[in-house]
Amino acid sequence: MSKKTKAFLKEENLLTLLSQNNFIIPEIQREYVWGNNEDVIKKFLTNLKDKIGVACNVCHLPSEAQKINIGFLYSYKPDYVKVQNDRFLDENLIDGQQRFTTLFLMLFYFALKEDRKNEFLNLIRFEEDSMCFDFKVRDTTKLFFLEFIQKTNSVSEFKQIGQQTWFLDDYKNDLSVSLVVKALNYITEIFNDATKYYSHFINKIVFWHFKTEATSEGEELYITMNARGEDLAANEITKAALMLEDKDLFDSGIKWEKWQQIFWKNRDQNRAIQSADFGFNSFIDCIAGLENYIRTRKDKEFSFCKVNEILTLQKVESYITSLEFFLNRKEHLKSHHKHTKWIDTFYNEVWKIFNDNVTNWHVDYGDKNRSSEQNRMVFIWSFLLFINKQQELNKTIDDLELLRFFRFFFIRKNNNNRGVNQLYKTVESIIENKIFGSNSNEDESDNDQEESKKSNEKIKYNYLSIVESTKPNDLLDIESLIWEIEDHPLNLDGADLQNINSSHLIYFEENPCKQTLELIKFKFYNLFPLHAEKDSVNFMNANKLRNTLFFYGKYWTENWASYYWRYDFGDWKKIIRSIKIEEGVFNSFFRDFLENDLEKLYSEKVVINSEVNFETHEKLEMFKWYAAKLNEELWSQGRFISFNHYKHEGQDKYFKNIRELVNTKGTFNGGSPKVLSELIKN
């Protein structure tokens, strides 16, 4: 500890703290919320009782004389305090409110039990409208504490506080007051023995009290370290519970505050409440869920362990170390590949998951109804496991392998992979065999995809493994080209699309060279260009492409819309992958497209069949004829064609065996549905 730090930091017991300070809960602080978390407050109280130990059977005083340090208490002077040597100076509490308030309530309870209320009133300098512990969070809370201390004179009244005549209806609606009442019940439940705790408490319960003398520094410390929402005390609760069991409270407290700074720097700056807690709470829950998964993954049934039962400060520190390694490698990793734009997306998605703080990290990872949580588990737990396990083994993590590992799970994230059960085995296999040599990518059994469509990952990595051994100088270029092809918005999203991201365009079995991959990338981005600013798809070629594809086969999807058929010719993610459509239609087109431009293919393919059979029932023949007749006007209303609708029950003008074909925007609500036969002028 530096000399400067020592000058601001003192170990002080409750007697000193209450005797020499007027502690104020300022307006910017949150409510008292510990009373709303039974598990945490009970553990806090029980641990305190256990550390105090047994009492003498005769005098009922605790036998153990050892101090109990329960962490940090941060405070700073309000701006109106100008005198530095007054006996009692106001101090705004920045951090420690939950623990300090709980101890204050306990001390009052012990004073009543031991008939020492007057002594307690003198200690807190109680007057009708003031005492040394003041709440500015809300006037109702302040008034309650003053009435509570003044008018409660026995343990029975303490236990039945809500039934006292002075207990106003306003108190019932005050969040802090209602949770204080709940806390009182836990205190009386756990400390209901004959032990006399009062003297022991004021002398042996100690804090590291950190005073920030300058107001501006104090407010900055509050904002940067401890700006939180009213009900966001989860990581602080965990902190208190874990630190209570730790021996070196000073070093541990300093570490915790440094960890919290990580989440402050990476907070969601668009939130109305600027807080480190959203991310930190989520991270604590995340690593607790991961530790629970590691412990229980071999069990046949999912089981849940509570956060404070499964984490230690040392375990939290090991994952923080892994997170810091992860964060510090970001910019360095970008120097290893030509295509690195996705890395920012990867890191942003990690922080979005933490800062949104909506993930239940403790759901049953075998429950198929919780795919969103499972997908996030796979994404976040993967790199925490990968880094943490290798750091435990003191292994050097190769930058390229780390980048490929991130890429592996970046693709799986976009495929909505929810294979939590296989995750540990997958990570172990990758650590042992590396990405290219790992067989883990063959097992996607948790995704319930068709067996024939599970090959995308496998054949891609088999191909890259061959390139690594036969054309090592081309490997990074080839890998970057594949990543660029995969990252096109139509290719990256493989969720519910059989996890296909590249194999529908790249024929890996043919061992394509770098030049072939460059051509595939160029042609696909030419066919589906991106808007420069939004990085979204520009469908400028869609109508020509729709008409051209008719001459390669049936490529549309169809569904029965209550009382008519609706054909969709614009679900490009399915069309390019040949999912739920005739196999190979887009593949056949794309092979031709690699050697031609769209205009040339359009002029060659989209022509009228002079021998068309107008008696046919075959939809493809009808669509081809209308495409050649109407060209892009066929799609003036949108990507859908419907038939058999009750508003269009007449026969088609040309194909006599079916009802009218109608181009729509998708429904008949709004827009101007166009009957195809009526669009033909001559």
C-alpha positions, 0 to 999 in steps of 0.5 A: 500500500502506498503512503498516499493511500494510507493517508486516506485510508483507516481501519475503523470500528463501528464505535469510531465511525459512529462517534466521529462522523455524520454519515449521509445517504445522498440523493444520488444513492440508490435505495436500501435493497438488501432486505429483498434478497433473502439468500444474501442477507441471511448469508451475511448475517450467518457468517457474521454470527459464525465469525463472532463465535460462541459466548460464555455460558455465564456472562453471555459475552462472545468469547472470541476477541478477533476483529472482523473486517467486512470491507470498504466504506467510501465517503466524501465531504459535501460541498458545504463542509468548509471547516476541517477540524470540527468534531463531527463532520458530514460525510456522504456515503459513496459505497457501503450503504447496504452493509452499513445500514444493515449493521446499524439496524443490528446494533439497534436490535442488540441495544434493545435486547440488552437494555442499552437503548440510551447508550445507543441514542448517545452514540448516534447523537439522536435528537428529535430531527437528527442523528449521525445516520441521515437519509437524503434519498427520500424524506419518507425514509429519513422520517421513518428512521427517526420515528423508528429509533425514537418510538421503538423501546422493546424487542417485541416492538422491533419484531412487529414494526409494521403494526405500530400506530406510528407506522404510516401508510406512506412507509409501506409504499417507500421502497427502502422502508419496506425492505428495512422491515424485511431485513429486521425479520431476518436479523431477529430470526438469526440473532435470537439467542442469549448472546450479548453482541452490542459491545462486541459489535461496536468494537470488533466490527471494522471497515476500511474507511476511505475518505475523499476530502475534496467534493469534486474528487468524491463525486467523480469517484461516485460517478466512475466507480459506483453509479448504479440503478436503484435495484442493481446491487447484485455484484455488490451483494456478491462482493460483500458475501465473498469478502466476508470470507476472505482474509486479505480484505484490503487487497481484495477490495482494491481488486474489486473496484478495479474490476468494476472499472472495466465494466464502467469503461465498457458500459452502454453509454446510451442508457438513461442510467449510466452504470457499471452494474448492468455489465458487472452483474451479468458477468458475475452471473455468467461465470457462476453459471459457467462454473455450475456447468463445469461441475454438473455437465456430466450429470444426467440432470441439470442442477443449479447452484447459487452464485454465492455458493459456487464462486470465490474471490479467487475464482472471480479473479481468474475469470477477470484475468481471462476477460482482461486478456480477451479485451487487451488482444483486440487491436493486436488480433486485427494485424493478423488478417486482411478481413478483420471488420468482424472482430469489432462486431464480435467484441461489441456483441460480447459487451451487448450481452453483458450490458443488456443484462437480460440473460438467465445464465442458470437455465437448464441448458438441455431445455429446447425452449431456452435457445436464446440463453443457450446461444449466448452461453455458447458464445460467451462461455466458449472464449472464457473457457478457452482462455481460462483453461490455458492460463491455468496450464500456463500455456501461451495462446497463439494469436492466430489460433485465438483469432480462429477460435473467436471466428469459429464461435462467431459463426456459431453465434450467428447460426444460433448454435445452442450446443451447451452440452458439447461445449466443454468437449469442443473447447478441450478438443480445440485446445488439444488439436487446434481448430483445423485438427479438431473433430469437435466441429463435426458434432452439432447434435444439439441443433437438431439439424438434418444430418445431410446439412451438418457438413458446412463446418466440417468440409470447410475446415477439412479444406483449410487443413489441406491448404495449410499443409499444401499451400501454407503461403496462401492460407491467410489470403484464402481464409480471409476470402472465406470470411468475407464471403461468409460475412455477407448478410445473406450468408452470415445468418445461418439460424434455421438455415441448416448452419450453411454459411459458405458451402452453398457458394464455395465447392470445398470438395473441388479444392478451389484456389485463391483466384476462384475464391476471389471470383466467388466473392466478387460475383456474389457481392456484385449480385447482392451489393451492400449499401455503403453506410448501413452495410445492408443488402441492396436488392437492385438486381432482385427482379432480374434475378427472380425472372432468370432463376425461373429458367433454372428451376423451382426456387420459390417457397409456398404456404397456405395463407388461410384460404389461398396460396401465397408464393414467396420469390424473395426469401434469398437466405433460403433460395441461395441455400436451396432450402425448402426448394428444388435442390441446386437451382441457385447453384446452377445459376451461380456457376453460370454467373461466375462466367457471365454477367446478369444482363447476359444471362437474362437476355439469353434465358428469359425468352418466350417459349413459342411452344408453351402449353396453355393447358398445363397445370405446372406453375413453373411453366406459367411463371416462365411465360409471364416473366418473359412477357412482363419482365420486371413489371411482373414484380411491381407490387412486391416479391409475392404471387398469390392465387385462389384468393376469393377476390380473384376467383376468375380464370387466368386469361391465358392459362385456362386451368387455374384462377388468376395469378396476382402479384402482391406485397405479401397480403391483400391489406393495402397496396395495389394487387396486380393480376398478371394477365391484365398487365399484358398489353398486347 
